[in-house]
């Protein structure tokens, strides 16, 4: 707690130095968790807000292009929590392309359910510790680029800090030099 108080003092002192003020009524001190940008932030970890997860659980089958786009946008905010997000959402993104005729079929429903399951069973992410060794896992293959940044804790257990996932265009895949850079 002493270290935390020192960090708070440093921040407040720096704000004063540059003539910035905070609204003390909107501040919380000595709390174990806060909600910020729809995330629950704890002392050691952060995770998705449970009421957002309930929204996903109750989400009905998608009936049109607008609903698919809305669902993808909603899920996209939490992509940092979901390993291989771009692979999971790829089929749904294809349905939003102009040259594709919208048709909700069994494969789409399976993808939708798979996406919901991953959103619900999401991992809890740990805070980044700048002192610890970083492990970066990269997989660039078949139009997908997936990355995981992890660190070991004191008990030698590997914890994920953040996931990065991107669908690549045909031009990206043809450009092998760019793919090699993405892998680095």
N, C-alpha and C positions, 0 to 999 in steps of 0.2 A: 504494500500500500504506500510505503514511503516513496518508492520509485514512481508510482503513479502520481502522487501529489507533486513530486518534483517536475514531472512532465507537464502537468496542468499549469504549474507556476511558470514554467518556461514559455508555454504558449501564451498565457495571459500577459506575461511581461513583454513578449515580442509584439503582441497586438497593441499594447500601450505605446511601445517605441515607435510604431508606424502610424499612430493616431487612429487606430480602428477600435470600435467599441462593439461589445456583444450585449445582447439583451439578457441580462442575468435571469429574468423570469422564464426564459425559454431554455435555460441550461439545467442540466442534471449532474450532480456530483455524487460520487461514492455509490453508484448503482452497479448491479451485477449484470444487467442486460439493458440494451436500448434497441429501439426500432429505428432504423435509418434506411431510407430508400427501399422500403418493403423487405428489409432483411432484419433478422434478429442477430444482434451482435452481442456475444458473450465475452467474458474475459479471455478465454482460450480458443474460441471458435465462432463461426458464423454459419447461419443456416437460413433456409427459406422460411418465410412467415407461414404458420400453420393454417391461417384462414385462407391464404392464397392456395395452399394445397387442397383445401376443401372445395374451393371454386373449381379446381381441375378435376377432382373426383366427381363432382356433380355435372360436369360439362356434358351436354347431350351430343348426339351424333351431328356431324356437320352436314348441312344440306346445300350449301352454295359456296361460291368462290369467296365472297365477303367473309363468311364465317370461318373459312379455312385461313384466310389472311389474318383475321383477328386472333385466332387461336395461335398461329405461328408467332405473331408479334408478342402475344402474352407470354408464351414459353421462351421466346428469345431473351427476355430480360434475365431469365434464370439459367441461361446456357452455361455459365461459368460453373454451375453445380453439377452438370450432367456430362459424363464422359461420353465421347462420340456423338455429341448432339447433332452434328451435321449429317451423320449417317442415318440417324434415327428419323430426322425430319425431312430427309431428302425426297422421299416419295410425295409427301404433302406439298413441298415446294414445287415439284414438277406439275402438280395439279393447278398451280396458279399461273403457269406460263400461258401466254396468249394463244399459241398454236395448239394447245391441248384442250380438247372438249371435256368439260367437267362431267365426270361420271363417278359417283360414289359407289364403290363396289366392295367386295369382301376383303380384298387386299388393302384398300384404303382404311377400312374399319379396323383391320388388324394393326396397321401402322398407327392409327389414332389411339387405339388401346395400348399399344406398346409405348407410345410417347407419354400417355397419361401415367402408365406404370412407372416409367423412369422419372417423371416429375414427382411422383408420390414417394418413391423409394430413394429419393436423392440422398447423396452423401452429405455429411457435415464437413465443412471445410475448416481448416485451421488457419490461424493468423500467420503471416509470413514472419520469420525470425531472421533478421539480416546477419546474425552471427553464425547460424547453422549452414551446413553444406546444402546446396541446391541440387536437385535431381530433375532434369528435364527429359521427358520421354516424348519422342516425336514419331508420328506415323503419317507419312504422305503417300497415299496410294489410291488409285482409281477415283479421281475427282474429289477426294477428301483429304483434309489436312487436320489431324487431331494431335493435340499436345496436352501434356499434364506436367504441372510444376509441383514437386513434392519435397518434403524434408523429413528427416528422421527425428523422433523425439528422444528424450533421455533414456527410454527403455528400448531403443533401436526399432521402434515401430514406425513404418513409413506412413505419413499423412499427406493427403492431397491439399494443396493450397488453392489451386485454381485450374480449371480446364479451359482450353481454347479449341474451338472447332470451326472449320470453314469449309463450305462447298466451293469447289473450284470450277471455273468455266472451262469449256473446251480449249479456249485460247491459253489458259493457264497451264493446262495439262500438256499442250503441244510445246509450250515454252519450257524446255527441260532446265535451262539455266535458272529460271525463276523457281522451279520446283526444288532445285538443289539449294538455293538460297533459303527457301521456306524451311527446308529440313535443318538448316543450321540455326 
